[in-house]
Each structure stands twice: as C-alpha cells, then as structure tokens.
C-alpha cells in the first residue's frame, strides 16, 4: 500500500505550526505532514539518511518558514536546490516577513512561491486551501520525484 506523499512543514513557531496543521485539516488535505522545527532538522529530513542508510521519502511539497533557528530558511532553500535529489521539489515560502529583500532572495534561490502568512485564521485557512489545491492536486510534478536511490 502506497502512502500519500508528505508535506514537509518547516516551522519553529508552535502556534504557527498548530494553525497550519489545523488549516490543512479544515481544508480536508489528508496528506501526511512531517514537521521540522529548525533548518537543521529540515535538511536532515530531506538529505540525511537513517541509521539503516535509507532515505526518507521526499515530500510532495515543502512549506518553508524563513525565520528559523540553526539554519535560516534561505540557507535551507539553497541546500535543497543544491542537491540533485531535492532540487526539483516544490518549495513554498510561508512566512510573516514583509521584507522585499527576503522575497527577492527567496525567488533568487529557487522558491516556487512566496506567501505571507495572514494574521487572521480564516484568511490563513483559505490560503492553505488554495495552496493544497494547487500544489497537491493540480500541479504535475516531474517524474520520479520522491524516489531516490542510495547514491
């Protein structure tokens, strides 16, 4: 039995994590969600190997906050795009940052989309519905994304 591809939520703020998970549930998005609470955890999830040498299955979508401990979101994105196994993963920056420099840097590093987190939960939930519909239902991914060999 094949499990639904995961969403990797990279978010250090527990309240924003809970809101995102609640919004996904409210939108009836049933994909598994893996959570990384800092940039190092995100990179370990995407690029690291388990004790048995196996890789995690790549998620169908990465929702990436920018303001993270250990490694910021821009560095996480740089590493995702720099690895042949993850460079084609859809990455949506989901952040509270309103800085033009953050948006410019995110797109320059290869973000697929940049979304500011709305303050109001209903607006946020609606944004998550639209994200889910587009990236998880309508978007056609490159072939074989999510599968890697041990190399």
Helices and strands as residue ranges (DSSP letters): E 7-10, H 14-26, E 33-36, H 39-47, E 61-64, H 73-82, E 91-95, H 100-108, E 113-116, H 121-132, I 133-138
